[in-house]
């Protein structure tokens, strides 16, 4: 994962994380019901929690993940 974030050019961090997670959800690498571990993702991608949380909000608005208070974020759909 780290290599992906290092190769990013002019895109903002949040937008890049949204694209990264969206691709992994669509390709089925992140499966429906899978919990997205915020700490693990932040460390692996080499980013702060803030852009990751913003990315989660964007993906939730796109109905790709669901955020459950005090539980976390989970993948909701898988594209064919």
PyMOL Python script that loads the backbone (N, CA, C, O; Angstrom):
from pymol import cmd

cmd.read_pdbstr("""\
ATOM      1  N   UNK A   1       0.813  -1.196   0.000  1.00  0.00           N
ATOM      2  CA  UNK A   1       0.000   0.000   0.000  1.00  0.00           C
ATOM      3  C   UNK A   1       0.859   1.263   0.000  1.00  0.00           C
ATOM      4  O   UNK A   1       0.524   2.247  -0.660  1.00  0.00           O
ATOM      5  N   UNK A   2       1.941   1.232   0.726  1.00  0.00           N
ATOM      6  CA  UNK A   2       2.772   2.425   0.853  1.00  0.00           C
ATOM      7  C   UNK A   2       3.254   2.911  -0.507  1.00  0.00           C
ATOM      8  O   UNK A   2       3.278   4.119  -0.744  1.00  0.00           O
ATOM      9  N   UNK A   3       3.635   2.017  -1.402  1.00  0.00           N
ATOM     10  CA  UNK A   3       4.114   2.390  -2.721  1.00  0.00           C
ATOM     11  C   UNK A   3       3.103   3.221  -3.476  1.00  0.00           C
ATOM     12  O   UNK A   3       3.465   4.163  -4.181  1.00  0.00           O
ATOM     13  N   UNK A   4       1.834   2.874  -3.330  1.00  0.00           N
ATOM     14  CA  UNK A   4       0.773   3.609  -4.014  1.00  0.00           C
ATOM     15  C   UNK A   4       0.763   5.063  -3.573  1.00  0.00           C
ATOM     16  O   UNK A   4       0.701   5.964  -4.411  1.00  0.00           O
ATOM     17  N   UNK A   5       0.821   5.300  -2.286  1.00  0.00           N
ATOM     18  CA  UNK A   5       0.734   6.661  -1.774  1.00  0.00           C
ATOM     19  C   UNK A   5       1.998   7.449  -2.124  1.00  0.00           C
ATOM     20  O   UNK A   5       1.925   8.662  -2.320  1.00  0.00           O
ATOM     21  N   UNK A   6       3.150   6.787  -2.206  1.00  0.00           N
ATOM     22  CA  UNK A   6       4.389   7.480  -2.527  1.00  0.00           C
ATOM     23  C   UNK A   6       4.421   7.946  -3.973  1.00  0.00           C
ATOM     24  O   UNK A   6       5.114   8.912  -4.291  1.00  0.00           O
ATOM     25  N   UNK A   7       3.682   7.276  -4.858  1.00  0.00           N
ATOM     26  CA  UNK A   7       3.718   7.630  -6.269  1.00  0.00           C
ATOM     27  C   UNK A   7       2.710   8.702  -6.641  1.00  0.00           C
ATOM     28  O   UNK A   7       2.624   9.089  -7.806  1.00  0.00           O
ATOM     29  N   UNK A   8       1.959   9.180  -5.685  1.00  0.00           N
ATOM     30  CA  UNK A   8       0.956  10.197  -5.983  1.00  0.00           C
ATOM     31  C   UNK A   8       1.617  11.523  -6.302  1.00  0.00           C
ATOM     32  O   UNK A   8       2.625  11.898  -5.703  1.00  0.00           O
ATOM     33  N   UNK A   9       1.032  12.218  -7.253  1.00  0.00           N
ATOM     34  CA  UNK A   9       1.594  13.501  -7.635  1.00  0.00           C
ATOM     35  C   UNK A   9       0.872  14.650  -6.988  1.00  0.00           C
ATOM     36  O   UNK A   9       1.025  14.902  -5.793  1.00  0.00           O
ATOM     37  N   UNK A  10       0.078  15.355  -7.785  1.00  0.00           N
ATOM     38  CA  UNK A  10      -0.532  16.603  -7.345  1.00  0.00           C
ATOM     39  C   UNK A  10      -1.863  16.430  -6.636  1.00  0.00           C
ATOM     40  O   UNK A  10      -2.387  17.396  -6.081  1.00  0.00           O
ATOM     41  N   UNK A  11      -2.422  15.233  -6.638  1.00  0.00           N
ATOM     42  CA  UNK A  11      -3.726  15.036  -5.991  1.00  0.00           C
ATOM     43  C   UNK A  11      -3.634  15.234  -4.490  1.00  0.00           C
ATOM     44  O   UNK A  11      -2.596  14.988  -3.876  1.00  0.00           O
ATOM     45  N   UNK A  12      -4.726  15.677  -3.918  1.00  0.00           N
ATOM     46  CA  UNK A  12      -4.778  15.812  -2.468  1.00  0.00           C
ATOM     47  C   UNK A  12      -4.807  14.453  -1.799  1.00  0.00           C
ATOM     48  O   UNK A  12      -5.199  13.459  -2.410  1.00  0.00           O
ATOM     49  N   UNK A  13      -4.399  14.413  -0.560  1.00  0.00           N
ATOM     50  CA  UNK A  13      -4.332  13.157   0.176  1.00  0.00           C
ATOM     51  C   UNK A  13      -5.706  12.517   0.297  1.00  0.00           C
ATOM     52  O   UNK A  13      -5.859  11.323   0.038  1.00  0.00           O
ATOM     53  N   UNK A  14      -6.699  13.294   0.687  1.00  0.00           N
ATOM     54  CA  UNK A  14      -8.046  12.733   0.855  1.00  0.00           C
ATOM     55  C   UNK A  14      -8.560  12.146  -0.443  1.00  0.00           C
ATOM     56  O   UNK A  14      -9.078  11.029  -0.457  1.00  0.00           O
ATOM     57  N   UNK A  15      -8.425  12.884  -1.538  1.00  0.00           N
ATOM     58  CA  UNK A  15      -8.891  12.402  -2.839  1.00  0.00           C
ATOM     59  C   UNK A  15      -8.159  11.123  -3.241  1.00  0.00           C
ATOM     60  O   UNK A  15      -8.758  10.208  -3.806  1.00  0.00           O
ATOM     61  N   UNK A  16      -6.882  11.067  -2.951  1.00  0.00           N
ATOM     62  CA  UNK A  16      -6.088   9.886  -3.283  1.00  0.00           C
ATOM     63  C   UNK A  16      -6.534   8.664  -2.469  1.00  0.00           C
ATOM     64  O   UNK A  16      -6.613   7.552  -2.992  1.00  0.00           O
ATOM     65  N   UNK A  17      -6.820   8.888  -1.200  1.00  0.00           N
ATOM     66  CA  UNK A  17      -7.277   7.793  -0.339  1.00  0.00           C
ATOM     67  C   UNK A  17      -8.654   7.311  -0.800  1.00  0.00           C
ATOM     68  O   UNK A  17      -8.909   6.107  -0.832  1.00  0.00           O
ATOM     69  N   UNK A  18      -9.535   8.237  -1.154  1.00  0.00           N
ATOM     70  CA  UNK A  18     -10.859   7.865  -1.665  1.00  0.00           C
ATOM     71  C   UNK A  18     -10.699   6.986  -2.896  1.00  0.00           C
ATOM     72  O   UNK A  18     -11.336   5.938  -3.002  1.00  0.00           O
ATOM     73  N   UNK A  19      -9.859   7.405  -3.817  1.00  0.00           N
ATOM     74  CA  UNK A  19      -9.651   6.626  -5.041  1.00  0.00           C
ATOM     75  C   UNK A  19      -9.060   5.259  -4.722  1.00  0.00           C
ATOM     76  O   UNK A  19      -9.501   4.252  -5.275  1.00  0.00           O
ATOM     77  N   UNK A  20      -8.083   5.214  -3.850  1.00  0.00           N
ATOM     78  CA  UNK A  20      -7.437   3.954  -3.455  1.00  0.00           C
ATOM     79  C   UNK A  20      -8.464   2.979  -2.870  1.00  0.00           C
ATOM     80  O   UNK A  20      -8.538   1.825  -3.291  1.00  0.00           O
ATOM     81  N   UNK A  21      -9.251   3.446  -1.904  1.00  0.00           N
ATOM     82  CA  UNK A  21     -10.234   2.573  -1.266  1.00  0.00           C
ATOM     83  C   UNK A  21     -11.353   2.175  -2.230  1.00  0.00           C
ATOM     84  O   UNK A  21     -11.808   1.031  -2.218  1.00  0.00           O
ATOM     85  N   UNK A  22     -11.791   3.112  -3.057  1.00  0.00           N
ATOM     86  CA  UNK A  22     -12.845   2.824  -4.039  1.00  0.00           C
ATOM     87  C   UNK A  22     -12.390   1.701  -4.986  1.00  0.00           C
ATOM     88  O   UNK A  22     -13.147   0.767  -5.252  1.00  0.00           O
ATOM     89  N   UNK A  23     -11.177   1.794  -5.480  1.00  0.00           N
ATOM     90  CA  UNK A  23     -10.639   0.765  -6.378  1.00  0.00           C
ATOM     91  C   UNK A  23     -10.600  -0.587  -5.679  1.00  0.00           C
ATOM     92  O   UNK A  23     -10.987  -1.600  -6.261  1.00  0.00           O
ATOM     93  N   UNK A  24     -10.135  -0.609  -4.437  1.00  0.00           N
ATOM     94  CA  UNK A  24     -10.037  -1.876  -3.712  1.00  0.00           C
ATOM     95  C   UNK A  24     -11.411  -2.461  -3.381  1.00  0.00           C
ATOM     96  O   UNK A  24     -11.560  -3.680  -3.304  1.00  0.00           O
ATOM     97  N   UNK A  25     -12.395  -1.619  -3.188  1.00  0.00           N
ATOM     98  CA  UNK A  25     -13.769  -2.107  -2.962  1.00  0.00           C
ATOM     99  C   UNK A  25     -14.329  -2.654  -4.268  1.00  0.00           C
ATOM    100  O   UNK A  25     -14.895  -3.748  -4.286  1.00  0.00           O
ATOM    101  N   UNK A  26     -14.183  -1.915  -5.353  1.00  0.00           N
ATOM    102  CA  UNK A  26     -14.724  -2.338  -6.646  1.00  0.00           C
ATOM    103  C   UNK A  26     -14.065  -3.618  -7.125  1.00  0.00           C
ATOM    104  O   UNK A  26     -14.735  -4.489  -7.681  1.00  0.00           O
ATOM    105  N   UNK A  27     -12.754  -3.745  -6.917  1.00  0.00           N
ATOM    106  CA  UNK A  27     -12.034  -4.939  -7.363  1.00  0.00           C
ATOM    107  C   UNK A  27     -12.237  -6.131  -6.430  1.00  0.00           C
ATOM    108  O   UNK A  27     -11.775  -7.234  -6.721  1.00  0.00           O
ATOM    109  N   UNK A  28     -12.924  -5.912  -5.315  1.00  0.00           N
ATOM    110  CA  UNK A  28     -13.230  -7.008  -4.406  1.00  0.00           C
ATOM    111  C   UNK A  28     -12.121  -7.342  -3.427  1.00  0.00           C
ATOM    112  O   UNK A  28     -12.197  -8.353  -2.728  1.00  0.00           O
ATOM    113  N   UNK A  29     -11.100  -6.513  -3.368  1.00  0.00           N
ATOM    114  CA  UNK A  29     -10.024  -6.748  -2.397  1.00  0.00           C
ATOM    115  C   UNK A  29     -10.482  -6.400  -0.984  1.00  0.00           C
ATOM    116  O   UNK A  29      -9.976  -6.950  -0.006  1.00  0.00           O
ATOM    117  N   UNK A  30     -11.430  -5.495  -0.886  1.00  0.00           N
ATOM    118  CA  UNK A  30     -12.114  -5.201   0.376  1.00  0.00           C
ATOM    119  C   UNK A  30     -13.529  -5.725   0.187  1.00  0.00           C
ATOM    120  O   UNK A  30     -14.254  -5.256  -0.690  1.00  0.00           O
ATOM    121  N   UNK A  31     -13.920  -6.678   0.990  1.00  0.00           N
ATOM    122  CA  UNK A  31     -15.178  -7.392   0.766  1.00  0.00           C
ATOM    123  C   UNK A  31     -16.309  -6.842   1.637  1.00  0.00           C
ATOM    124  O   UNK A  31     -16.060  -6.258   2.691  1.00  0.00           O
ATOM    125  N   UNK A  32     -17.556  -7.034   1.188  1.00  0.00           N
ATOM    126  CA  UNK A  32     -18.704  -6.577   1.977  1.00  0.00           C
ATOM    127  C   UNK A  32     -18.647  -7.111   3.408  1.00  0.00           C
ATOM    128  O   UNK A  32     -18.394  -8.294   3.640  1.00  0.00           O
ATOM    129  N   UNK A  33     -18.886  -6.219   4.349  1.00  0.00           N
ATOM    130  CA  UNK A  33     -18.858  -6.586   5.759  1.00  0.00           C
ATOM    131  C   UNK A  33     -17.494  -6.439   6.402  1.00  0.00           C
ATOM    132  O   UNK A  33     -17.377  -6.502   7.626  1.00  0.00           O
ATOM    133  N   UNK A  34     -16.461  -6.244   5.597  1.00  0.00           N
ATOM    134  CA  UNK A  34     -15.109  -6.105   6.137  1.00  0.00           C
ATOM    135  C   UNK A  34     -14.959  -4.782   6.860  1.00  0.00           C
ATOM    136  O   UNK A  34     -15.346  -3.733   6.346  1.00  0.00           O
ATOM    137  N   UNK A  35     -14.391  -4.841   8.063  1.00  0.00           N
ATOM    138  CA  UNK A  35     -14.149  -3.626   8.839  1.00  0.00           C
ATOM    139  C   UNK A  35     -12.891  -2.951   8.308  1.00  0.00           C
ATOM    140  O   UNK A  35     -11.885  -3.609   8.039  1.00  0.00           O
ATOM    141  N   UNK A  36     -12.959  -1.630   8.161  1.00  0.00           N
ATOM    142  CA  UNK A  36     -11.809  -0.851   7.740  1.00  0.00           C
ATOM    143  C   UNK A  36     -11.109  -0.336   8.996  1.00  0.00           C
ATOM    144  O   UNK A  36     -11.629   0.535   9.694  1.00  0.00           O
ATOM    145  N   UNK A  37      -9.956  -0.868   9.271  1.00  0.00           N
ATOM    146  CA  UNK A  37      -9.209  -0.506  10.464  1.00  0.00           C
ATOM    147  C   UNK A  37      -8.495   0.821  10.232  1.00  0.00           C
ATOM    148  O   UNK A  37      -7.522   0.888   9.481  1.00  0.00           O
ATOM    149  N   UNK A  38      -8.976   1.860  10.872  1.00  0.00           N
ATOM    150  CA  UNK A  38      -8.467   3.220  10.654  1.00  0.00           C
ATOM    151  C   UNK A  38      -6.985   3.339  10.987  1.00  0.00           C
ATOM    152  O   UNK A  38      -6.224   3.937  10.227  1.00  0.00           O
ATOM    153  N   UNK A  39      -6.578   2.783  12.098  1.00  0.00           N
ATOM    154  CA  UNK A  39      -5.182   2.883  12.518  1.00  0.00           C
ATOM    155  C   UNK A  39      -4.276   2.152  11.530  1.00  0.00           C
ATOM    156  O   UNK A  39      -3.255   2.690  11.100  1.00  0.00           O
ATOM    157  N   UNK A  40      -4.649   0.942  11.177  1.00  0.00           N
ATOM    158  CA  UNK A  40      -3.860   0.145  10.245  1.00  0.00           C
ATOM    159  C   UNK A  40      -3.745   0.826   8.877  1.00  0.00           C
ATOM    160  O   UNK A  40      -2.661   0.887   8.297  1.00  0.00           O
ATOM    161  N   UNK A  41      -4.857   1.330   8.373  1.00  0.00           N
ATOM    162  CA  UNK A  41      -4.833   2.014   7.078  1.00  0.00           C
ATOM    163  C   UNK A  41      -3.966   3.267   7.122  1.00  0.00           C
ATOM    164  O   UNK A  41      -3.193   3.516   6.197  1.00  0.00           O
ATOM    165  N   UNK A  42      -4.086   4.054   8.182  1.00  0.00           N
ATOM    166  CA  UNK A  42      -3.292   5.282   8.301  1.00  0.00           C
ATOM    167  C   UNK A  42      -1.801   4.959   8.308  1.00  0.00           C
ATOM    168  O   UNK A  42      -1.011   5.637   7.651  1.00  0.00           O
ATOM    169  N   UNK A  43      -1.422   3.932   9.046  1.00  0.00           N
ATOM    170  CA  UNK A  43      -0.015   3.544   9.110  1.00  0.00           C
ATOM    171  C   UNK A  43       0.465   3.015   7.758  1.00  0.00           C
ATOM    172  O   UNK A  43       1.517   3.424   7.267  1.00  0.00           O
ATOM    173  N   UNK A  44      -0.307   2.109   7.160  1.00  0.00           N
ATOM    174  CA  UNK A  44       0.084   1.520   5.880  1.00  0.00           C
ATOM    175  C   UNK A  44       0.190   2.554   4.766  1.00  0.00           C
ATOM    176  O   UNK A  44       1.069   2.460   3.910  1.00  0.00           O
ATOM    177  N   UNK A  45      -0.704   3.538   4.777  1.00  0.00           N
ATOM    178  CA  UNK A  45      -0.699   4.557   3.732  1.00  0.00           C
ATOM    179  C   UNK A  45       0.210   5.734   4.070  1.00  0.00           C
ATOM    180  O   UNK A  45       0.464   6.588   3.220  1.00  0.00           O
ATOM    181  N   UNK A  46       0.696   5.780   5.301  1.00  0.00           N
ATOM    182  CA  UNK A  46       1.592   6.848   5.716  1.00  0.00           C
ATOM    183  C   UNK A  46       0.915   8.199   5.796  1.00  0.00           C
ATOM    184  O   UNK A  46       1.486   9.218   5.407  1.00  0.00           O
ATOM    185  N   UNK A  47      -0.318   8.201   6.308  1.00  0.00           N
ATOM    186  CA  UNK A  47      -1.090   9.443   6.391  1.00  0.00           C
ATOM    187  C   UNK A  47      -1.641   9.621   7.798  1.00  0.00           C
ATOM    188  O   UNK A  47      -1.611   8.705   8.620  1.00  0.00           O
ATOM    189  N   UNK A  48      -2.149  10.830   8.053  1.00  0.00           N
ATOM    190  CA  UNK A  48      -2.823  11.122   9.320  1.00  0.00           C
ATOM    191  C   UNK A  48      -4.236  10.557   9.298  1.00  0.00           C
ATOM    192  O   UNK A  48      -4.739  10.141   8.254  1.00  0.00           O
ATOM    193  N   UNK A  49      -4.857  10.549  10.452  1.00  0.00           N
ATOM    194  CA  UNK A  49      -6.231  10.066  10.565  1.00  0.00           C
ATOM    195  C   UNK A  49      -7.231  11.022   9.914  1.00  0.00           C
ATOM    196  O   UNK A  49      -8.268  10.584   9.417  1.00  0.00           O
ATOM    197  N   UNK A  50      -6.932  12.311   9.912  1.00  0.00           N
ATOM    198  CA  UNK A  50      -7.884  13.300   9.396  1.00  0.00           C
ATOM    199  C   UNK A  50      -8.264  13.066   7.938  1.00  0.00           C
ATOM    200  O   UNK A  50      -9.458  12.984   7.650  1.00  0.00           O
ATOM    201  N   UNK A  51      -7.314  12.952   6.991  1.00  0.00           N
ATOM    202  CA  UNK A  51      -7.725  12.710   5.601  1.00  0.00           C
ATOM    203  C   UNK A  51      -8.390  11.353   5.421  1.00  0.00           C
ATOM    204  O   UNK A  51      -9.230  11.184   4.537  1.00  0.00           O
ATOM    205  N   UNK A  52      -8.022  10.393   6.246  1.00  0.00           N
ATOM    206  CA  UNK A  52      -8.652   9.078   6.172  1.00  0.00           C
ATOM    207  C   UNK A  52     -10.109   9.166   6.609  1.00  0.00           C
ATOM    208  O   UNK A  52     -10.982   8.570   5.979  1.00  0.00           O
ATOM    209  N   UNK A  53     -10.371   9.892   7.662  1.00  0.00           N
ATOM    210  CA  UNK A  53     -11.751  10.079   8.129  1.00  0.00           C
ATOM    211  C   UNK A  53     -12.581  10.843   7.105  1.00  0.00           C
ATOM    212  O   UNK A  53     -13.757  10.541   6.900  1.00  0.00           O
ATOM    213  N   UNK A  54     -11.964  11.835   6.462  1.00  0.00           N
ATOM    214  CA  UNK A  54     -12.659  12.567   5.405  1.00  0.00           C
ATOM    215  C   UNK A  54     -12.982  11.632   4.240  1.00  0.00           C
ATOM    216  O   UNK A  54     -14.069  11.696   3.667  1.00  0.00           O
ATOM    217  N   UNK A  55     -12.040  10.775   3.899  1.00  0.00           N
ATOM    218  CA  UNK A  55     -12.267   9.797   2.826  1.00  0.00           C
ATOM    219  C   UNK A  55     -13.401   8.848   3.204  1.00  0.00           C
ATOM    220  O   UNK A  55     -14.230   8.507   2.360  1.00  0.00           O
ATOM    221  N   UNK A  56     -13.443   8.423   4.451  1.00  0.00           N
ATOM    222  CA  UNK A  56     -14.533   7.557   4.915  1.00  0.00           C
ATOM    223  C   UNK A  56     -15.882   8.252   4.737  1.00  0.00           C
ATOM    224  O   UNK A  56     -16.851   7.624   4.310  1.00  0.00           O
ATOM    225  N   UNK A  57     -15.951   9.533   5.060  1.00  0.00           N
ATOM    226  CA  UNK A  57     -17.218  10.276   4.912  1.00  0.00           C
ATOM    227  C   UNK A  57     -17.646  10.332   3.441  1.00  0.00           C
ATOM    228  O   UNK A  57     -18.820  10.151   3.121  1.00  0.00           O
ATOM    229  N   UNK A  58     -16.693  10.580   2.566  1.00  0.00           N
ATOM    230  CA  UNK A  58     -16.992  10.643   1.133  1.00  0.00           C
ATOM    231  C   UNK A  58     -17.480   9.284   0.634  1.00  0.00           C
ATOM    232  O   UNK A  58     -18.456   9.209  -0.113  1.00  0.00           O
ATOM    233  N   UNK A  59     -16.807   8.222   1.040  1.00  0.00           N
ATOM    234  CA  UNK A  59     -17.200   6.874   0.614  1.00  0.00           C
ATOM    235  C   UNK A  59     -18.540   6.466   1.216  1.00  0.00           C
ATOM    236  O   UNK A  59     -19.294   5.712   0.600  1.00  0.00           O
ATOM    237  N   UNK A  60     -18.840   6.958   2.412  1.00  0.00           N
ATOM    238  CA  UNK A  60     -20.144   6.671   3.014  1.00  0.00           C
ATOM    239  C   UNK A  60     -21.246   7.375   2.224  1.00  0.00           C
ATOM    240  O   UNK A  60     -22.315   6.804   2.006  1.00  0.00           O
ATOM    241  N   UNK A  61     -20.992   8.597   1.802  1.00  0.00           N
ATOM    242  CA  UNK A  61     -21.968   9.320   0.978  1.00  0.00           C
ATOM    243  C   UNK A  61     -22.185   8.634  -0.368  1.00  0.00           C
ATOM    244  O   UNK A  61     -23.255   8.756  -0.964  1.00  0.00           O
ATOM    245  N   UNK A  62     -21.177   7.917  -0.843  1.00  0.00           N
ATOM    246  CA  UNK A  62     -21.278   7.166  -2.092  1.00  0.00           C
ATOM    247  C   UNK A  62     -21.833   5.758  -1.863  1.00  0.00           C
ATOM    248  O   UNK A  62     -21.944   4.967  -2.800  1.00  0.00           O
ATOM    249  N   UNK A  63     -22.181   5.453  -0.611  1.00  0.00           N
ATOM    250  CA  UNK A  63     -22.761   4.161  -0.213  1.00  0.00           C
ATOM    251  C   UNK A  63     -21.812   2.988  -0.448  1.00  0.00           C
ATOM    252  O   UNK A  63     -22.257   1.867  -0.691  1.00  0.00           O
ATOM    253  N   UNK A  64     -20.513   3.244  -0.377  1.00  0.00           N
ATOM    254  CA  UNK A  64     -19.533   2.167  -0.508  1.00  0.00           C
ATOM    255  C   UNK A  64     -19.127   1.615   0.858  1.00  0.00           C
ATOM    256  O   UNK A  64     -18.699   0.466   0.971  1.00  0.00           O
ATOM    257  N   UNK A  65     -19.264   2.442   1.887  1.00  0.00           N
ATOM    258  CA  UNK A  65     -19.015   1.988   3.247  1.00  0.00           C
ATOM    259  C   UNK A  65     -20.126   2.532   4.139  1.00  0.00           C
ATOM    260  O   UNK A  65     -20.860   3.448   3.768  1.00  0.00           O
ATOM    261  N   UNK A  66     -20.224   1.945   5.316  1.00  0.00           N
ATOM    262  CA  UNK A  66     -21.169   2.429   6.309  1.00  0.00           C
ATOM    263  C   UNK A  66     -20.391   2.653   7.601  1.00  0.00           C
ATOM    264  O   UNK A  66     -19.546   1.843   7.981  1.00  0.00           O
ATOM    265  N   UNK A  67     -20.689   3.759   8.264  1.00  0.00           N
ATOM    266  CA  UNK A  67     -20.050   4.079   9.532  1.00  0.00           C
ATOM    267  C   UNK A  67     -21.046   3.810  10.653  1.00  0.00           C
ATOM    268  O   UNK A  67     -22.153   4.349  10.666  1.00  0.00           O
ATOM    269  N   UNK A  68     -20.635   2.978  11.580  1.00  0.00           N
ATOM    270  CA  UNK A  68     -21.480   2.650  12.730  1.00  0.00           C
ATOM    271  C   UNK A  68     -20.826   3.266  13.960  1.00  0.00           C
ATOM    272  O   UNK A  68     -19.706   2.900  14.317  1.00  0.00           O
ATOM    273  N   UNK A  69     -21.525   4.208  14.617  1.00  0.00           N
ATOM    274  CA  UNK A  69     -20.935   4.880  15.779  1.00  0.00           C
ATOM    275  C   UNK A  69     -20.404   3.896  16.817  1.00  0.00           C
ATOM    276  O   UNK A  69     -21.063   2.912  17.153  1.00  0.00           O
ATOM    277  N   UNK A  70     -19.216   4.176  17.312  1.00  0.00           N
ATOM    278  CA  UNK A  70     -18.517   3.375  18.326  1.00  0.00           C
ATOM    279  C   UNK A  70     -18.186   1.957  17.868  1.00  0.00           C
ATOM    280  O   UNK A  70     -17.761   1.131  18.675  1.00  0.00           O
ATOM    281  N   UNK A  71     -18.377   1.671  16.589  1.00  0.00           N
ATOM    282  CA  UNK A  71     -18.047   0.343  16.054  1.00  0.00           C
ATOM    283  C   UNK A  71     -16.994   0.436  14.957  1.00  0.00           C
ATOM    284  O   UNK A  71     -16.054  -0.358  14.924  1.00  0.00           O
ATOM    285  N   UNK A  72     -17.151   1.410  14.055  1.00  0.00           N
ATOM    286  CA  UNK A  72     -16.195   1.571  12.964  1.00  0.00           C
ATOM    287  C   UNK A  72     -16.864   1.658  11.614  1.00  0.00           C
ATOM    288  O   UNK A  72     -18.082   1.802  11.507  1.00  0.00           O
ATOM    289  N   UNK A  73     -16.030   1.567  10.569  1.00  0.00           N
ATOM    290  CA  UNK A  73     -16.521   1.644   9.195  1.00  0.00           C
ATOM    291  C   UNK A  73     -16.394   0.278   8.538  1.00  0.00           C
ATOM    292  O   UNK A  73     -15.414  -0.440   8.737  1.00  0.00           O
ATOM    293  N   UNK A  74     -17.411  -0.063   7.749  1.00  0.00           N
ATOM    294  CA  UNK A  74     -17.475  -1.366   7.099  1.00  0.00           C
ATOM    295  C   UNK A  74     -17.809  -1.195   5.626  1.00  0.00           C
ATOM    296  O   UNK A  74     -18.558  -0.295   5.245  1.00  0.00           O
ATOM    297  N   UNK A  75     -17.246  -2.069   4.805  1.00  0.00           N
ATOM    298  CA  UNK A  75     -17.553  -2.082   3.368  1.00  0.00           C
ATOM    299  C   UNK A  75     -18.994  -2.554   3.201  1.00  0.00           C
ATOM    300  O   UNK A  75     -19.418  -3.511   3.849  1.00  0.00           O
ATOM    301  N   UNK A  76     -19.754  -1.873   2.319  1.00  0.00           N
ATOM    302  CA  UNK A  76     -21.170  -2.224   2.159  1.00  0.00           C
ATOM    303  C   UNK A  76     -21.492  -2.948   0.864  1.00  0.00           C
ATOM    304  O   UNK A  76     -22.422  -3.754   0.830  1.00  0.00           O
ATOM    305  N   UNK A  77     -20.747  -2.682  -0.205  1.00  0.00           N
ATOM    306  CA  UNK A  77     -21.126  -3.266  -1.494  1.00  0.00           C
ATOM    307  C   UNK A  77     -19.899  -3.811  -2.212  1.00  0.00           C
ATOM    308  O   UNK A  77     -18.756  -3.510  -1.870  1.00  0.00           O
ATOM    309  N   UNK A  78     -20.184  -4.617  -3.214  1.00  0.00           N
ATOM    310  CA  UNK A  78     -19.119  -5.125  -4.076  1.00  0.00           C
ATOM    311  C   UNK A  78     -19.616  -5.048  -5.516  1.00  0.00           C
ATOM    312  O   UNK A  78     -20.711  -5.515  -5.831  1.00  0.00           O
ATOM    313  N   UNK A  79     -18.827  -4.473  -6.358  1.00  0.00           N
ATOM    314  CA  UNK A  79     -19.203  -4.335  -7.768  1.00  0.00           C
ATOM    315  C   UNK A  79     -18.801  -5.571  -8.538  1.00  0.00           C
ATOM    316  O   UNK A  79     -17.789  -6.203  -8.234  1.00  0.00           O
ATOM    317  N   UNK A  80     -19.585  -5.911  -9.525  1.00  0.00           N
ATOM    318  CA  UNK A  80     -19.282  -7.057 -10.400  1.00  0.00           C
ATOM    319  C   UNK A  80     -18.588  -6.575 -11.645  1.00  0.00           C
ATOM    320  O   UNK A  80     -18.246  -7.379 -12.512  1.00  0.00           O
TER     321      UNK A  80
END
""", "prot")
cmd.dss("prot")
cmd.show_as("cartoon", "prot")
cmd.util.cbc("prot")
cmd.orient("prot")
